[in-house]
Amino acid sequence: MPTTVKIDPITRIEGHMAVELTVETVNGVRQVIDARCSGTMFRGFETLLIGRDPRDATPYTQRICGVCPIGHGLASAIALENACGIRPPHNGRILRNLILGTDFLHSHILHFYHLTILDYINTAGLLDKAPWSPGYTAADMINGATARALAEHYITALAMRRKAHQMGAIFGGRMPCAAGFVVGGATDVATNDKISAFRSLLSEVRAFVDNSLIPDARTLCAAFPAYFQIGAGCGNLLAYGGFDLDNSGSARLLPSGRYTNGGFHPFDGSYITESVRHSWYADDCGTLNPASGNTLPDAEKTGAYSWIKSPRYQNVVHELGPLARMWISGEYRRGVSVMDRLVARALETRKIADAMDVWLNQLVPGEPTCAATTIPTTAGGVGLTEAPRGALGHWIRIEDGKIARYQVITPTAWNASPRDDADQPGPIEQALVGTPIADTSQPIEALRVVHSFDPCLACSVHLARPGQGAGHKPVARHSRNN
Ligand code: NFE
């Protein structure tokens, strides 16, 4: 007899997400046989940008999310540069890489230590007060000296995230939501003092990544080998590419590409569409490429269960994120699972930190960082890049010198998407199917699957309007803090 299990809200993510699981015993194992992911708040940044100066998009869209503001700032700047036909100068490109890199370091460390390891360690006697407790517990959790060491690294990781933000502020003016990103490049100028201050902090964060993050990810792998077989999902992987290595945009640290139905293929953004069949948006919003997409909320829509739309590539479900990027680049191809996502993310952290050290050496102190810009009266632009959680795209349409249309598709919109026009479940929905659930009152196994994707619902659904009918969609709540 199937049981319905709801986790609402999912905690230790950014934003507001719920999952509904159908659990049944199959071949003697109680497991998830169906799952639905719901983004429970309305996303509205696209609508509030309409009619504004196109340059407003860069500071405004950084406010979509405090975890990955730099990805949004960069995507919007690239979209405008695409519309204007310009590129940043050498130093501007490198400063943007460095600021984006600091956000990856901060976010990947945040995910592993502050959002994930509490699914795997018994915190009794360690972090056993609010907000860490009460929480799910399970018989397989790590105890003793290993748990204590991980909990200590949890504390150290807070300082490392601060250092990453300090690095971002050196060249970005402030973090989160750097002020130093503009269409045409960056506003700061590289000086020897700033380069030296940045390198000093980077050395500390790199040492933490090498000596704690990567070994701790290996510790989880050794303690939870079953999770190399759990959470596979759709198996299709997609990356837009990010961190330009030259001023032509042809070489990138994180290459673009896709792995679809077992084969490698090039990526072409014109094949992206968003379905709204099961999303709280008017049917007029789908199934469109974001260059012509709309955001028309419809909170009463029959058959809908999420504020997230369903992005698809040629109507095929794809997973985005560090594992997808490391897979596309050929640096990690062990498999697709909960543990593979954690390992790939840790290895990518080191890859980006190492690249940042090289980029610092490439800065030429005092050289210009921003290209002159004239915003066209009528134009369209696309800004594709990578954010910590995966590929990120902004699409802008300018009419009469103002923003006439703006669309954002975040990595979590792909990963946490609901069913689409063909009723294909989204990546997390697919990854949850087959997950064994030992105790339906504490479905921690499902939480480990969801957390491996590092979802950010603030990015995917951004604006609450309490009391106006287009805000939180009430769902029966799971009583325990998970
Ligand atoms: Ni709000 Fe984001 C990242 C973006 S989430 S954290 O990374 O874009 O999908």
Boltz pocket constraint, residues with backbone or C-beta under 6 A from the ligand:
constraints:
  - pocket:
      binder: B
      contacts: [[A, 14], [A, 64], [A, 65], [A, 66], [A, 67], [A, 68], [A, 71], [A, 72], [A, 387], [A, 388], [A, 389], [A, 390], [A, 391], [A, 392], [A, 409], [A, 410], [A, 411], [A, 412], [A, 413], [A, 454], [A, 455], [A, 456], [A, 457], [A, 458], [A, 459], [A, 460]]
      max_distance: 6.0
